[in-house]
Amino acid sequence: MTERPTAPHAVRLAGLRKSYGETVAVDGVDLEIAPGEIVALLGPNGAGKSTTVELILGLSRPDAGTVTVFGRPPRAAVDAGMVGAMLQDGAMLEDATVGELVALFASVHRHPLAVDEVLERAGIADLAGRRATELSGGQTQRVRFALALVPDPDLVILDEPTVAMDVATRREFWAAMRRFVAAGRTVLFATHYLDEADGFADRIVLLRDGRVVADGTPRHVKSIVAVRTVRATVPDLSADVLHELFGTDGVSVDGADVRIRTADGDGVLRTLLARSPQAHDIEVTGAGLEEAFLSITEGSAR
Ligand SMILES: Nc1ncnc2c1ncn2[C@@H]1O[C@H](COP(=O)(O)OP(=O)(O)OP(=O)(O)O)[C@@H](O)[C@H]1O
């Protein structure tokens, strides 16, 4: 058994910065993740998710700021078997079977789990005898997940774990993950899938242009943007007048059908009713996570 850590933070990032040439990938990130939290790192392409993950794993060094994992420098935490990682492009060995690959990984860890247990925890016991290079994309992802479990880690970091998985495989993957976290472990996963962040994480950290732009429960992330969509049939106002009243951003007009995305649903409704006596079929809906995500990440330079 690995000695279970007692540090107050599973991950602590303070003033973290990382640039590649002119590109600022991580631009002053402060983040504290408590043991037992399940955190989704959500953001559009180029937001800095992978770079942040690499810094937490000690795979690259920050230009400024500090990273600690269970109170230790990243490499020390990884070497102590506290961290398991599933990255986007971990290589698969030619010729090795899945079972052999897991055994090989186990041989370089001080306190590995038994190979059978790893396969079972990852839900891939049936793949043990298959050649690792002959797996489908989704199966390969699940083998990568198994490799992340080898050290019996307290923290698992996953970069876009369900890429290439079909719906059924994704469901099985998250079920395996739920069993893993039931023992109080910490999970940090980067994703593009809003439904996964909403459904699996208890906290969402939204990144844009290398900065944290929202941090809280999925409900909180939705509430802080308070996006509303107003839909109505408006036969008595032209598109020009509608754009004059409500602007052009987030306003679409298709004949008499109007759709307005706004932070001030009540205000739009009042104006619409005052200016359009014939407006009908009016509907106001709250933001889904998708809307919140688009609203917060809109205007991203990358
Ligand atoms: N090794 C590198 N060399 C040069 N630029 C890099 C490198 N890695 C990342 N970048 C740049 O840093 C920025 C952040 O990239 P990063 O991969 O961290 O974002 P991401 O949120 O993980 O994106 P994605 O969702 O597309 O994987 C991008 O502008 C990217 O082009």
The ligand as an ORCA input file, in Angstrom:
! r2SCAN-3c Opt
* xyz 0 1
  N       4.769     22.523    -27.225
  C       4.203     23.651    -27.643
  N       4.869     24.501    -28.451
  C       4.303     25.660    -28.849
  N       3.066     26.079    -28.513
  C       2.352     25.264    -27.714
  C       2.873     24.013    -27.244
  N       1.938     23.438    -26.467
  C       0.874     24.269    -26.457
  N       1.123     25.373    -27.200
  C       0.203     26.518    -27.395
  O      -0.241     26.929    -26.114
  C      -1.636     27.241    -26.136
  C      -2.369     26.352    -25.144
  O      -2.347     25.020    -25.637
  P      -2.924     23.784    -24.833
  O      -2.609     22.556    -25.618
  O      -2.474     23.852    -23.422
  O      -4.499     24.083    -24.878
  P      -5.718     23.090    -24.668
  O      -6.732     23.865    -23.887
  O      -5.246     21.809    -24.097
  O      -6.230     22.883    -26.148
  P      -6.925     21.596    -26.831
  O      -8.285     21.552    -26.277
  O      -6.905     21.965    -28.287
  O      -6.096     20.388    -26.500
  C      -2.077     27.059    -27.570
  O      -2.054     28.318    -28.204
  C      -1.039     26.130    -28.157
  O      -0.893     26.359    -29.533
*
